[in-house]
Structure formats: C-alpha cells, structure tokens
Amino acid sequence: VEISGGSISGTKTNGSGSKVVYKGADPTNPVWGTLYNDLEISSGKVEFTDSVTVNRNLINNAETYIANAKSINVKGDVTSTGDITGGGTLNFNGSSDQTFTPNNMSYPAVTTTSDGSLTISGDLNAVSVNTTCTTYIADSIITTGNQTYSGAVELNGNTSLNAPLIQFSSAVDGPYTLTTNG
C-alpha cells in the first residue's frame, strides 16, 4: 500500500506480507495504526504520537518524529537517510540479529531489548545509546547523552565513541582500534 500526498483517512489493515509506504504524505499520527509488517517512509514528514511496532524492516528516507516517551520498536533491520527526531526512542527488539544503517543522520535515544545482536553499520549521531545485546560497531558514534553497552562489543573497524559517559559491562573485542572521548 502506498500513501501519497495530503493526509491519511480511514481505517486500514496491514496484512501479513504487506508493506506500508508513506510517500509525500504529511500525516500526524497516521491512522494506519500502531502495528506494521514492513514500513517505508520515503518522503514528507511522519509524526508518531503513539508507540509503533514494525515486525520486519524500517526504511526511513524522510523526516520522522517520535513523541516524548513513545517508541518505534523494530524487529528487523533499519536503514535511514532521513533524520528521526523527537523525545522518543528507536528500539531494536528482534529475536534474531539486526542491522542498523544510520548514514550519519540524527536519532533520538537508540536502545535494544533484542535476543539477537545489533550491528551498527556507519556513523551514528544520537541522543544516547543503550544496548543489552552483543553490539558490532565500526566508524563513529556520537551522543549528547550517555552510551551504555551491557552486552559484549565487537569492533568491526576502527571505532570512535564520543559521549559524556561511556560504559561497558562486558568484553570489548576485535582487531581494530577503539578511541573513546567521554
């Protein structure tokens, strides 16, 4: 289903195997609901004033806003070339390994409640990072708040972490250089 231009009205069902694409729409609190199988935000601006769950993959190529104390919970991979802003959380909660390709855009708090691992592939600028699973990182992660890594951290490349406070609760491993500024 592709939603183009104007606003969204009516009640829809995002059935099994379906993908919702917001293209050129400027909806506030999309009426599609709070549960998606695959979600692509290709242009315009989408504001989520309630928490939503994406059962598979999220592709964000536009401006997306998450309201305070709300979250986008993703069980698959996230690829983004647009900012995700607001006071909410981008939460990875899949049961298998997940990949986050942030493309040096801006993000709110990034968290995991995942049973698998999280690979952050590329530069990340976020409010904070809090991971509980094994996290594979390379490149640069810059946050205005703290970075907390409760699970193991594997370096996939030379890595730079910048935050007021950086905490590791498990091993940091890998054949690359880790530089911290916090």
Short mmCIF file of the C-alpha atoms (twelve columns), coordinates in Angstrom:
data_MODEL
# 
_entry.id   MODEL 
# 
loop_
_atom_site.group_PDB 
_atom_site.id 
_atom_site.type_symbol 
_atom_site.label_atom_id 
_atom_site.label_alt_id 
_atom_site.label_comp_id 
_atom_site.label_asym_id 
_atom_site.label_seq_id 
_atom_site.Cartn_x 
_atom_site.Cartn_y 
_atom_site.Cartn_z 
_atom_site.pdbx_PDB_model_num 
ATOM 1   C CA . VAL A 1   0.000  0.000   0.000  1 
ATOM 2   C CA . GLU A 2   1.390  3.403   -0.947 1 
ATOM 3   C CA . ILE A 3   0.042  6.583   0.635  1 
ATOM 4   C CA . SER A 4   0.846  9.704   -1.423 1 
ATOM 5   C CA . GLY A 5   0.185  13.383  -0.777 1 
ATOM 6   C CA . GLY A 6   -2.243 15.058  1.558  1 
ATOM 7   C CA . SER A 7   -3.461 13.375  4.683  1 
ATOM 8   C CA . ILE A 8   -4.489 9.850   5.517  1 
ATOM 9   C CA . SER A 9   -8.042 8.943   6.402  1 
ATOM 10  C CA . GLY A 10  -9.962 5.769   7.010  1 
ATOM 11  C CA . THR A 11  -9.089 2.529   8.712  1 
ATOM 12  C CA . LYS A 12  -6.789 0.037   7.019  1 
ATOM 13  C CA . THR A 13  -5.385 -3.389  7.821  1 
ATOM 14  C CA . ASN A 14  -1.682 -4.063  7.303  1 
ATOM 15  C CA . GLY A 15  -1.957 -7.755  6.455  1 
ATOM 16  C CA . SER A 16  0.670  -10.464 6.531  1 
ATOM 17  C CA . GLY A 17  3.404  -9.886  3.952  1 
ATOM 18  C CA . SER A 18  2.312  -6.317  3.282  1 
ATOM 19  C CA . LYS A 19  4.379  -3.160  3.242  1 
ATOM 20  C CA . VAL A 20  3.164  0.362   4.014  1 
ATOM 21  C CA . VAL A 21  4.908  3.217   2.177  1 
ATOM 22  C CA . TYR A 22  4.352  6.843   3.202  1 
ATOM 23  C CA . LYS A 23  5.316  8.907   0.130  1 
ATOM 24  C CA . GLY A 24  4.859  12.650  0.117  1 
ATOM 25  C CA . ALA A 25  2.313  12.376  2.898  1 
ATOM 26  C CA . ASP A 26  2.413  14.728  5.868  1 
ATOM 27  C CA . PRO A 27  0.317  12.858  8.407  1 
ATOM 28  C CA . THR A 28  0.271  13.413  12.130 1 
ATOM 29  C CA . ASN A 29  -0.418 10.176  13.986 1 
ATOM 30  C CA . PRO A 30  -1.009 8.045   10.876 1 
ATOM 31  C CA . VAL A 31  -4.366 6.300   11.119 1 
ATOM 32  C CA . TRP A 32  -2.900 3.118   9.703  1 
ATOM 33  C CA . GLY A 33  -2.329 2.064   13.273 1 
ATOM 34  C CA . THR A 34  0.487  1.090   15.551 1 
ATOM 35  C CA . LEU A 35  1.488  -2.275  14.031 1 
ATOM 36  C CA . TYR A 36  3.317  -2.653  10.710 1 
ATOM 37  C CA . ASN A 37  4.952  -5.606  8.978  1 
ATOM 38  C CA . ASP A 38  7.314  -3.512  6.821  1 
ATOM 39  C CA . LEU A 39  7.316  0.282   6.931  1 
ATOM 40  C CA . GLU A 40  8.934  2.688   4.470  1 
ATOM 41  C CA . ILE A 41  8.808  6.449   4.917  1 
ATOM 42  C CA . SER A 42  10.013 7.702   1.543  1 
ATOM 43  C CA . SER A 43  9.273  11.461  1.610  1 
ATOM 44  C CA . GLY A 44  7.425  14.148  3.503  1 
ATOM 45  C CA . LYS A 45  7.207  14.092  7.280  1 
ATOM 46  C CA . VAL A 46  5.609  11.496  9.538  1 
ATOM 47  C CA . GLU A 47  4.886  12.125  13.210 1 
ATOM 48  C CA . PHE A 48  4.236  9.231   15.576 1 
ATOM 49  C CA . THR A 49  2.404  10.338  18.698 1 
ATOM 50  C CA . ASP A 50  1.880  6.737   19.831 1 
ATOM 51  C CA . SER A 51  4.409  3.913   20.039 1 
ATOM 52  C CA . VAL A 52  4.503  1.698   16.954 1 
ATOM 53  C CA . THR A 53  5.884  -1.767  16.220 1 
ATOM 54  C CA . VAL A 54  7.471  -2.771  12.915 1 
ATOM 55  C CA . ASN A 55  7.590  -6.579  12.718 1 
ATOM 56  C CA . ARG A 56  10.219 -6.650  9.992  1 
ATOM 57  C CA . ASN A 57  12.167 -3.780  8.364  1 
ATOM 58  C CA . LEU A 58  12.004 0.007   8.629  1 
ATOM 59  C CA . ILE A 59  13.299 2.195   5.791  1 
ATOM 60  C CA . ASN A 60  13.305 5.902   6.596  1 
ATOM 61  C CA . ASN A 61  14.198 8.356   3.815  1 
ATOM 62  C CA . ALA A 62  12.271 11.341  5.155  1 
ATOM 63  C CA . GLU A 63  11.798 13.308  8.362  1 
ATOM 64  C CA . THR A 64  10.276 11.216  11.130 1 
ATOM 65  C CA . TYR A 65  9.292  12.421  14.585 1 
ATOM 66  C CA . ILE A 66  8.715  10.254  17.684 1 
ATOM 67  C CA . ALA A 67  6.811  11.901  20.548 1 
ATOM 68  C CA . ASN A 68  8.205  12.003  24.103 1 
ATOM 69  C CA . ALA A 69  8.021  8.686   25.995 1 
ATOM 70  C CA . LYS A 70  6.957  6.852   22.798 1 
ATOM 71  C CA . SER A 71  8.977  4.470   20.642 1 
ATOM 72  C CA . ILE A 72  9.388  2.834   17.278 1 
ATOM 73  C CA . ASN A 73  10.049 -0.829  18.094 1 
ATOM 74  C CA . VAL A 74  11.704 -2.646  15.196 1 
ATOM 75  C CA . LYS A 75  12.126 -6.421  14.949 1 
ATOM 76  C CA . GLY A 76  14.077 -6.311  11.669 1 
ATOM 77  C CA . ASP A 77  16.680 -4.023  10.125 1 
ATOM 78  C CA . VAL A 78  16.664 -0.211  9.961  1 
ATOM 79  C CA . THR A 79  18.105 1.777   7.059  1 
ATOM 80  C CA . SER A 80  17.774 5.546   7.193  1 
ATOM 81  C CA . THR A 81  18.801 8.501   5.077  1 
ATOM 82  C CA . GLY A 82  16.455 10.849  6.935  1 
ATOM 83  C CA . ASP A 83  16.504 12.219  10.465 1 
ATOM 84  C CA . ILE A 84  14.453 10.572  13.190 1 
ATOM 85  C CA . THR A 85  13.875 13.197  15.877 1 
ATOM 86  C CA . GLY A 86  11.809 13.875  18.969 1 
ATOM 87  C CA . GLY A 87  11.932 12.781  22.574 1 
ATOM 88  C CA . GLY A 88  11.107 9.141   21.927 1 
ATOM 89  C CA . THR A 89  13.172 6.007   21.351 1 
ATOM 90  C CA . LEU A 90  14.256 3.907   18.391 1 
ATOM 91  C CA . ASN A 91  14.233 0.424   19.940 1 
ATOM 92  C CA . PHE A 92  15.620 -2.747  18.370 1 
ATOM 93  C CA . ASN A 93  13.699 -5.709  19.815 1 
ATOM 94  C CA . GLY A 94  14.034 -8.550  17.330 1 
ATOM 95  C CA . SER A 95  14.522 -12.194 18.194 1 
ATOM 96  C CA . SER A 96  17.427 -12.533 15.726 1 
ATOM 97  C CA . ASP A 97  20.387 -10.444 14.552 1 
ATOM 98  C CA . GLN A 98  19.560 -6.920  13.390 1 
ATOM 99  C CA . THR A 99  21.430 -4.289  11.347 1 
ATOM 100 C CA . PHE A 100 21.159 -0.509  11.751 1 
ATOM 101 C CA . THR A 101 22.469 1.625   8.877  1 
ATOM 102 C CA . PRO A 102 22.205 5.204   10.232 1 
ATOM 103 C CA . ASN A 103 24.019 7.033   7.383  1 
ATOM 104 C CA . ASN A 104 25.229 9.823   9.714  1 
ATOM 105 C CA . MET A 105 21.717 11.189  10.294 1 
ATOM 106 C CA . SER A 106 20.237 12.360  13.647 1 
ATOM 107 C CA . TYR A 107 18.407 9.989   16.002 1 
ATOM 108 C CA . PRO A 108 16.685 10.027  19.381 1 
ATOM 109 C CA . ALA A 109 17.690 7.531   22.054 1 
ATOM 110 C CA . VAL A 110 18.728 4.200   20.485 1 
ATOM 111 C CA . THR A 111 18.089 1.112   22.626 1 
ATOM 112 C CA . THR A 112 17.951 -2.668  22.339 1 
ATOM 113 C CA . THR A 113 15.785 -5.233  24.046 1 
ATOM 114 C CA . SER A 114 16.826 -7.800  21.467 1 
ATOM 115 C CA . ASP A 115 17.526 -11.511 21.822 1 
ATOM 116 C CA . GLY A 116 19.919 -11.322 18.862 1 
ATOM 117 C CA . SER A 117 22.750 -8.918  18.135 1 
ATOM 118 C CA . LEU A 118 22.838 -5.400  16.713 1 
ATOM 119 C CA . THR A 119 25.288 -4.342  14.003 1 
ATOM 120 C CA . ILE A 120 25.622 -0.566  13.661 1 
ATOM 121 C CA . SER A 121 26.932 -0.064  10.148 1 
ATOM 122 C CA . GLY A 122 28.104 3.529   9.671  1 
ATOM 123 C CA . ASP A 123 28.350 6.782   11.604 1 
ATOM 124 C CA . LEU A 124 25.645 7.400   14.210 1 
ATOM 125 C CA . ASN A 125 24.597 10.689  15.865 1 
ATOM 126 C CA . ALA A 126 22.045 10.098  18.622 1 
ATOM 127 C CA . VAL A 127 20.761 11.426  21.910 1 
ATOM 128 C CA . SER A 128 22.001 8.259   23.661 1 
ATOM 129 C CA . VAL A 129 22.784 4.580   23.073 1 
ATOM 130 C CA . ASN A 130 21.858 1.756   25.452 1 
ATOM 131 C CA . THR A 131 22.402 -1.814  24.203 1 
ATOM 132 C CA . THR A 132 21.803 -5.037  26.122 1 
ATOM 133 C CA . CYS A 133 22.806 -7.486  23.381 1 
ATOM 134 C CA . THR A 134 26.097 -8.108  21.577 1 
ATOM 135 C CA . THR A 135 26.793 -4.969  19.542 1 
ATOM 136 C CA . TYR A 136 29.021 -4.869  16.467 1 
ATOM 137 C CA . ILE A 137 30.341 -1.372  15.768 1 
ATOM 138 C CA . ALA A 138 32.709 0.462   13.460 1 
ATOM 139 C CA . ASP A 139 33.068 4.097   12.454 1 
ATOM 140 C CA . SER A 140 31.866 6.845   14.820 1 
ATOM 141 C CA . ILE A 141 29.102 7.004   17.430 1 
ATOM 142 C CA . ILE A 142 28.461 10.470  18.853 1 
ATOM 143 C CA . THR A 143 25.819 11.115  21.514 1 
ATOM 144 C CA . THR A 144 24.798 14.107  23.606 1 
ATOM 145 C CA . GLY A 145 23.834 11.672  26.394 1 
ATOM 146 C CA . ASN A 146 25.477 8.530   27.693 1 
ATOM 147 C CA . GLN A 147 26.455 5.379   25.828 1 
ATOM 148 C CA . THR A 148 25.900 2.127   27.765 1 
ATOM 149 C CA . TYR A 149 26.888 -1.254  26.348 1 
ATOM 150 C CA . SER A 150 25.671 -4.053  28.664 1 
ATOM 151 C CA . GLY A 151 26.378 -6.864  26.218 1 
ATOM 152 C CA . ALA A 152 29.670 -7.691  24.516 1 
ATOM 153 C CA . VAL A 153 31.046 -5.201  21.976 1 
ATOM 154 C CA . GLU A 154 32.794 -6.402  18.824 1 
ATOM 155 C CA . LEU A 155 34.802 -3.912  16.777 1 
ATOM 156 C CA . ASN A 156 34.159 -4.365  13.037 1 
ATOM 157 C CA . GLY A 157 36.508 -1.500  12.151 1 
ATOM 158 C CA . ASN A 158 38.379 1.398   13.748 1 
ATOM 159 C CA . THR A 159 35.816 2.959   16.061 1 
ATOM 160 C CA . SER A 160 35.412 6.309   17.800 1 
ATOM 161 C CA . LEU A 161 32.914 6.810   20.637 1 
ATOM 162 C CA . ASN A 162 32.089 10.325  21.890 1 
ATOM 163 C CA . ALA A 163 29.711 10.906  24.829 1 
ATOM 164 C CA . PRO A 164 29.634 12.484  28.300 1 
ATOM 165 C CA . LEU A 165 29.900 8.950   29.760 1 
ATOM 166 C CA . ILE A 166 30.720 5.646   28.033 1 
ATOM 167 C CA . GLN A 167 30.129 2.405   29.993 1 
ATOM 168 C CA . PHE A 168 30.988 -1.194  29.104 1 
ATOM 169 C CA . SER A 169 29.644 -4.075  31.238 1 
ATOM 170 C CA . SER A 170 31.131 -6.870  29.125 1 
ATOM 171 C CA . ALA A 171 34.138 -7.534  26.927 1 
ATOM 172 C CA . VAL A 172 35.216 -5.278  24.075 1 
ATOM 173 C CA . ASP A 173 36.958 -7.289  21.398 1 
ATOM 174 C CA . GLY A 174 38.154 -7.094  17.817 1 
ATOM 175 C CA . PRO A 175 41.352 -6.461  15.861 1 
ATOM 176 C CA . TYR A 176 40.669 -2.736  15.453 1 
ATOM 177 C CA . THR A 177 41.340 0.483   17.389 1 
ATOM 178 C CA . LEU A 178 38.766 1.888   19.806 1 
ATOM 179 C CA . THR A 179 39.051 5.587   20.677 1 
ATOM 180 C CA . THR A 180 36.802 6.967   23.412 1 
ATOM 181 C CA . ASN A 181 36.105 10.551  24.386 1 
ATOM 182 C CA . GLY A 182 33.844 10.567  27.403 1 
# 
